């Protein structure tokens, strides 16, 4: 699925599947906490111009399929989402502070995978067809 987006000087299609879990994989993202988590994530993404293509909040983890502008790294987006949601959820739901001492709501780390409309082989073939090379290696100079 092509999902080209445009900024002032860039056209891009950067989609990522992101997954992260609650600390200790506790199943706390249910009911009103799950709804509020979704609401906060939507607000953060909107503010960062990150489009949520699809998402799912399970009791102990979150899946997001997002389009991220090239001005941001995946780690910046995850840092913002995890940091802001952790702080707000613990402020709004004091019972979470009892579950998560030390103010850490999310487990360390996350999963990230890119999604694209073409394969590695297609890119290599395209580059190889760009002309004759001056050198016989993997980084050619076209005439």
C-alpha positions as CSV (number, residue, x, y, z in Angstrom):
1,X,0.0,0.0,0.0
2,X,1.6,3.3,-1.1
3,X,1.1,6.0,1.4
4,X,3.1,9.0,0.1
5,X,3.1,12.0,2.3
6,X,4.5,15.5,1.5
7,X,6.3,18.2,3.5
8,X,7.7,21.5,2.2
9,X,10.7,19.8,0.5
10,X,10.1,16.1,0.9
11,X,7.9,13.3,-0.4
12,X,8.1,10.2,1.7
13,X,6.7,6.8,2.6
14,X,8.2,5.8,5.9
15,X,6.0,3.3,7.7
16,X,6.9,1.4,10.8
17,X,5.4,-1.4,12.9
18,X,6.1,-0.5,16.5
19,X,5.4,-2.7,19.6
20,X,6.2,-2.2,23.2
21,X,5.1,-3.8,26.5
22,X,4.1,-2.8,30.0
23,X,6.7,-3.3,32.7
24,X,6.5,-6.9,34.1
25,X,3.9,-7.5,31.3
26,X,1.2,-6.5,33.7
27,X,-2.2,-6.5,32.1
28,X,-3.3,-3.0,33.0
29,X,-4.2,-1.5,29.6
30,X,-7.9,-2.4,30.0
31,X,-11.1,-0.5,30.5
32,X,-10.7,3.3,31.0
33,X,-6.9,3.0,31.2
34,X,-6.8,1.4,27.8
35,X,-9.1,4.1,26.4
36,X,-7.1,6.9,28.0
37,X,-3.8,5.4,26.7
38,X,-5.2,5.4,23.1
39,X,-6.3,9.0,23.5
40,X,-2.9,10.1,24.7
41,X,-1.1,8.3,22.0
42,X,-3.4,9.9,19.3
43,X,-2.7,13.4,20.8
44,X,1.1,12.8,20.8
45,X,1.2,11.5,17.3
46,X,-1.0,14.3,16.0
47,X,1.4,16.8,17.6
48,X,4.4,15.2,15.9
49,X,2.7,14.8,12.5
50,X,2.9,11.0,12.9
51,X,0.0,9.3,11.1
52,X,-1.5,6.2,12.8
53,X,-2.4,3.8,10.0
54,X,-3.6,1.1,12.4
55,X,-3.2,0.4,16.1
56,X,-4.2,-2.0,18.8
57,X,-4.0,-1.8,22.6
58,X,-3.8,-5.2,24.2
59,X,-3.9,-5.6,28.0
60,X,-0.1,-5.8,28.2
61,X,1.3,-4.4,25.0
62,X,0.7,-1.9,22.1
63,X,1.0,-2.3,18.4
64,X,1.2,0.7,16.2
65,X,1.5,0.9,12.4
66,X,2.6,4.5,11.7
67,X,3.9,6.8,9.1
68,X,6.7,8.9,10.5
69,X,8.1,12.1,8.9
70,X,11.8,11.8,8.0
71,X,12.7,14.7,10.4
72,X,12.1,12.2,13.3
73,X,13.9,9.0,14.2
74,X,11.9,6.0,15.4
75,X,13.6,6.2,18.8
76,X,12.5,9.8,19.2
77,X,8.9,8.9,18.5
78,X,9.0,5.9,20.9
79,X,10.7,8.0,23.6
80,X,8.0,10.7,23.4
81,X,5.1,8.2,23.3
82,X,6.4,6.1,26.2
83,X,7.5,9.0,28.3
84,X,4.4,11.1,28.0
85,X,1.9,8.2,28.4
86,X,3.8,6.9,31.4
87,X,3.8,10.2,33.2
88,X,0.1,11.1,32.3
89,X,-1.3,7.7,33.1
90,X,0.4,7.5,36.5
91,X,-0.8,11.1,37.3
92,X,-4.4,10.3,36.3
93,X,-4.6,6.8,37.7
94,X,-2.9,6.8,41.2
95,X,-3.5,3.0,41.5
96,X,-0.8,2.6,38.8
97,X,1.8,4.2,41.0
98,X,1.4,1.3,43.4
99,X,1.9,-1.2,40.6
100,X,4.9,0.6,39.1
101,X,7.2,1.9,41.7
102,X,10.1,4.1,40.3
103,X,7.8,5.7,37.8
104,X,8.5,3.1,35.0
105,X,5.3,2.1,33.4
106,X,6.7,0.6,30.2
107,X,9.4,-2.1,29.9
108,X,12.7,-1.0,28.5
109,X,13.0,-1.3,24.7
110,X,10.6,-1.8,21.8
111,X,10.2,-3.7,18.5
112,X,10.4,-1.8,15.2
113,X,10.1,-3.1,11.6
114,X,9.8,-1.1,8.4
115,X,7.2,-1.6,5.8
116,X,7.6,-0.7,2.2
117,X,6.1,-1.2,-1.2
118,X,9.2,-2.5,-2.9
119,X,11.7,-5.2,-2.0
120,X,15.5,-5.0,-1.5
121,X,15.9,-6.9,-4.7
122,X,13.9,-4.3,-6.6
123,X,16.1,-1.5,-5.3
124,X,19.3,-3.4,-6.2
125,X,18.0,-4.0,-9.7
126,X,17.0,-0.4,-10.1
127,X,20.5,0.8,-9.0
128,X,22.2,-1.7,-11.2
129,X,20.2,-0.5,-14.3
130,X,21.3,3.1,-13.8
131,X,24.1,3.0,-16.3
132,X,27.6,1.5,-16.9
133,X,30.0,1.7,-14.1
134,X,33.5,3.1,-14.0
135,X,34.4,0.5,-11.4
136,X,33.5,-3.0,-10.8
137,X,32.0,-2.9,-7.3
138,X,28.7,-2.4,-5.5
139,X,28.8,1.4,-5.5
140,X,28.8,2.4,-9.2
141,X,29.3,5.7,-11.0
142,X,27.0,6.2,-14.0
143,X,28.3,7.8,-17.2
